[in-house]
Every structure is written in structure tokens, then in C-alpha cells.
Amino acid sequence: MIIVQETDEAILDVLKIALEMENFEFVSILNYDQDFLDLIDQKRPHVVVLDYLLDGESSIQMCERIHEVYPHLPVIALSCNNNINEVYSKYGFDDYIKKPFDLDHLYAVLRKYIPKQVT
């Protein structure tokens, strides 16, 4: 199970299609709010993917909140920032996927965190 949060509806639509093509079980949301931790509690995902916006503040705060409550839950930054490969771990993310994303890379990163029998 994957929870995918993205602020751009067109990108979210592409992600949904890509995940469906590989039979990933997922929940997608456009934005997050106070109920985001409740969603995690209900769905018990293997990994969370957060849109890392240009300033990153909202996603960094959400990543911190997730790790406070679920310290072993991997959180992946999805970003078009050129330096995301340098800053993702500094801000508590476990991994990153750069936009625009290559499907093979997207699948490889997600599979690192999802047991094979689940996908």
C-alpha cells in the first residue's frame, strides 16, 4: 500500500495510471491536511510519497509529523527541485523521486520499500 500526495492534479493522474499499470495498491490525494495522519493510521501504507514543493516547508513539516508518529514508515520526496538529491535526507525524507520521473526509476524506488509478495 502506497499513499501518494501530489499538488498537481495532472501529475497525480499520471502517477495513478503508472501505479495501476504495475498493480500497486495505493491511495492518492491532492493535498494533505490534519486528517493525513488519520489516513495513514487507516490504510497502514508501506510507504508515503509527498510532493516536495519549491520551498519544501509544508512537505518537510508533514514528513517530520509522519516520522514522529510512525518512525519506521518511509517517506519519499517527489520533486522537480534540481537539488533534491542533495537535500532530501537532510530534511528527513528516506528517498526521493525526481520530476519528471522515469517509470522504471519510480517503480524501483517504490519496490525498495514494499515487500515483493505485496506488489
C-alpha positions, 0 to 999 in steps of 0.5 A: 500500500502506497499513499501518494500526495501530489499538488498537481492534479495532472501529475497525480493522474499520471502517477495513478495510471503508472501505479495501476499499470504495475498493480500497486495498491495505493491511495492518492490525494491532492493535498494533505491536511490534519486528517493525513495522519488519520489516513495513514493510521487507516490504510497502514501504507508501506510507504508515503510519497509527498510532493516536495514543493519549491520551498519544501516547508509544508512537505518537510513539516508533514514528513517530520509529523509522519516520522514522529508518529510512525518512525519506521514508515518511509517517506519519499520526496517527489520533486522537480527541485534540481537539488533534491538529491542533495537535500532530501535526507537532510530534511528527513525524507528516506528517498526521493523521486525526481520530476519528471520521473522515469517509470522504471526509476519510480517503480524501483524506488517504490519496490525498495520499500514494499515487500515483493509478495505485496506488489 
